[in-house]
């Protein structure tokens, strides 16, 4: 029987993390954390925020896009719970998975700022 810790990204929404025990028949038993669900919830909240801000603010020029992203950053930073969800989703699923989960044209601009948070948290 093998035991260990699992960090697995199976592509798409299939992510798992947790402790496991594997018997001779390769049946895995254990506790798993649904990383994809946490990532999905945080991504949905960010996407809703970007959609809301894009509906009430123009996004035709680079400057207008930056204004919307700055407002999104302000709202995320003023909500410690949401900020923690985003940081934890990034730690668990990675930047690319998080970006793919957010269907919004401003996601790449926003992610540059959010990645900076992760670096600050690591220090």
N, C-alpha and C positions, 0 to 999 in steps of 0.2 A: 504494500500500500504506500502511495506517495502522498505527501502533504506539502502545502506551500501557500504562497500568495499569488493571486492571479491579477494581472492587468492585461486586458485583452481588448483590442479594437478589431471587430470583425468586418468593418466596412459598413457604410450606411449608418443606420441608427443603432447597430448592434455593438454595444460596449458593455463590458462587465469588469467588476473589480471586487475582490474579496478573498477570503480564505477558503481553501478547498481540501478535500480528501478524495483520492482516486483509488478505487479498488481494482482488482485484477481484470475485471470486465470493462474497465474504462468508464465506469459510471461515476460521475462527479457529484459529490454531495457537499454542500457547504452554504455559507452565508454570502450573498452577493449584493452589491450596491448597484442599483440601476443608474449608472452614470448618464446614460442617454436621456433618461427622464429629467434629471436635474438640468442637464445642458439644454434640453428642449424647452423647459419651463423658463429658464433665464433668457434664452433666445427669443421666445415668444413675447416676453415682456419688453425686450429691447426693440423688437420689430414693431410692436404696437406703439411704443413711444416714438420711434422714427416716423411711422405712418401718421400719427397724430400731428407731430411737428411739421411734417411735409405738407399736410393739408392746410395748415394755418400760416405757413411761411413759404415764400417762393424759393425754388431750388434750381433756377435757370443758370445762374453764373457760379463760378467757383466761390466767390465771396458769399453768396446766398447759401450755398451748400455748407460752407464753414460755419456760418451763423447757426444753421439748424443743428449741426453736429455739436457746436459749443453749447447750445441750449440743452441738447440731450445729455452731454457730459455733466452740465450743471445739475440737471434733474437726477441723474444717477448718483452723483457725488453727494447730493443732499438727502439721499435715501440709503442709509447704511446697509439696510437689509438687501436691497437690490444690488448694490455695489458688491457686497459679499457673495451673493448668488452668482454674479457675473465672474468674479475672480475664481470662485470655486469651480464653476463650469469650465473655465479655461484651464485650470490646473488638472481637472479630471479628464476632459475630452480633447483639449488642445485648441489652438487658435484656428486652424483650418476647419475643424469640425464645427466650431462655433460660428465661423463666418458662413459656412455652407448652410447652417440652420436658420440664418437670418436672410430672408428674401427682401432685400432693400438696396437700392443703388448707392446709398451712402454708407453702407456697412464697412467698406475698406477704409474710409476716412476715419470713422469712429473707432475701428479696431486699432489704429495706430496709437490713439490715446489710451485705450484700454490696456494694450500691451505694456505701456509705460507704467500703469498701476501695478501690474504683475511684477515688474522689475523692482519697483519701490517696495512692494510687499516682501520680496525675497531678501532685501538688504537688512 
